[in-house]
């Protein structure tokens, strides 16, 4: 029975994470298909390239919120392990949404929303790490990669081994989703925050 509940939590988290808020919001605003603008990403960073900061903020909050809601519901109705499973599944849903032929965003906003509900201290430390690196180096992608790298350590110290393991798995996914950014960082061609060609983490 426990396995069934975990499967339900995973499926529910994935379907919730698959909701492409960036695409929906920009279409409702009359801006067309966000996948044909800028980087083609459905996340908040690419929505910002439309010039609508309000829509980008809404996308950020909704993408983070769907991860947090998936965790909250699974924790409420099943338990902590199910909450972690649902959070990981929501992240996967954002990155590989079934509604968009598995072509989604990079997942960092959903990752943050998931962590903040799983363990608020770990989530806040990850946010702080992102902010420090972003302020110091001006690369959103580097900040996301740094925060994802630190998350398993934070979770190990201030939470539990199972959350640390989940953070490590998600960090690998985040690195994979940012592989093009990593190449640009290595080549010195990644644009800094505020640059027109920035491919930062959303």
N, C-alpha and C positions, 0 to 999 in steps of 0.2 A: 504494500500500500504506500509506503514511503517513497518508493521509486516512482510510482504513478504521480504522486504529488510533485515530485521534483521535475518530472517530465512536463507536467502542466505548467509549473512555474517557468520552466525554460521556454516553452512554447508561447505562453502569455507575454513573457519579457521580450522575446524576439519580435512578436507581432506589434507590440507597443513601440519597441525601438525602431521598427521599420517605417513608422509614420514619417513621411518626408516633410516636416514642417516648413523648411526653407522653400521647397518647391511650391507647397500649398499657399504659403503667405504671399510669395511674389506673384503668383498667378492671380490670387484674389485682389492684389493691389494693381493689377493690370500691367505688370512688368514682363509678362511672358514667361518663358521657360528658363529658369536660373541655370540649367545645365548648358545653355547656349551663351552664357555670359562669363567673362573672366576665365577662371580655371575650370569651370564646369561643375564645381563642387556644390553640393546642396546645403552646406553648412553656413554658419553666420558670417564667416570671413568673406565668402564669395557674395553673400547677400549684401554685405557692406559695399561691394563694388558697384552696386546699382545706385549708390549715392543716398540710400535711405537708411540712416542710422537707426531709426525707430524699428524698421523691419528686421535689421540685423540683430538688435537687442532682443526683439520678440523671438526670433529664431534661436538665439543663444539660450534664452530662458526655457523655451519649450523643449529644445533638444536635451538640455540638462534635466528638465523636469520629468521627461518620459523615463529616464533612467532611475531617477529618484522615486517616481510613482511605482515603477515595476518592483523595486526593492521593498517599498513600504507595503504594498499589497501582499507580496509573497511572505514577508515577515509576519504580517498580521494574521494571515489565514493558514500558514504552514509552519514557518519557523526560520531560524537564522541561516541554516544551510540553504534553504530554498531561496532566501533573500539574495544570497551571494550568487546562486545559479541564475536567478532572474536578472540580476544586474549585469552579469557577463553576457547573458543572452540579449539584453536590451542594447548593449554596446555592439554586439554582432549584428543585430537588426539594423542599427543605424548605418553601419559600414557596408552591410550586404543586404539591403532591403528587398524583400520578395516582390514588392509592388513596382520596383524600378529595375527589374532584371538583375538584382544583386549588385547594382552600381550605386553606392551611397557616399556618405561623407567620411571624414577621417576619425570621427568619434570622440574627440577630446572633451567636448562639452558634455556629451552623454556620460563619459567616463567620470567627469567631475561630479555630475549630479548623482551618479550611482554611489561614489565614495562618500559624499557628504551625508547621505542617508544611512549607508552602512556603518560608518564611523565618522562623526563630524570632526573629531580632532585630526584624524588622518586626512580627511578631505580638505580641511583648512590648511594643513601643512603643505599639501600638494599644491593648493592654490597659491600659497605664499612662495613656494619654490618657483612656480611659473612666473609670478610677478617679479621676483628678484632677478631671475635670468632675463626676462623680457626687458626690464628696466636697464639692466647692466649691458646687455648685448644687442638689444633691439631686434631680435629674431624671435617671432612667435613660435615658429616650428622648433627651434632649439629649446625654447622655454618648455614647450610641451614634452619634448623628448627627455629633458632633464627632470621634469616633474614626474614623468612616468617611471623613470629609472629610480627615483628616490622613493616612490610610493611603497614598493615591497618592504623597504627598510623601515619606513614609518609604521607600516601595518604590523611588522614583526615586533617592533618595540612597544607600540601603544594599542595593539589589538590582539590578533591571533594568527597562528601559523596558516590557517585555512584562508584568511583574508590576504595574508602576505602572498600565498601561492596564487590566489586569484589575481592579485595586482601584478605579479610577475608574468602571468599568462597574458593579461591585457597589455602590459608594457611591450611584449613581443609583437602583439597585433598593432599597437600604435607605431612601433618602429617600422613594421611592414607597410602600414598605410602611409607612412612618411618617407618611403624609400627614395622618392624623387627629390624631396626636400633635403634628405641627407646627402645625396649626390651634389646638389647645388651648394650646400654648406661646405662640403669638401673641396668643391671647385671655386669657391669664393663668389658664386653667382647668385646666391639666395638674396633676395631683396629684403631690406629691413622693414620693420613695422612702419606703415605709412607709405611704403613704396607701391607703385602701381602694379608691379609684377610679383608682389609678395604672395607666397603659397602657404600661408601659415595654417595653424592647427585648428580646423573646425570640422 
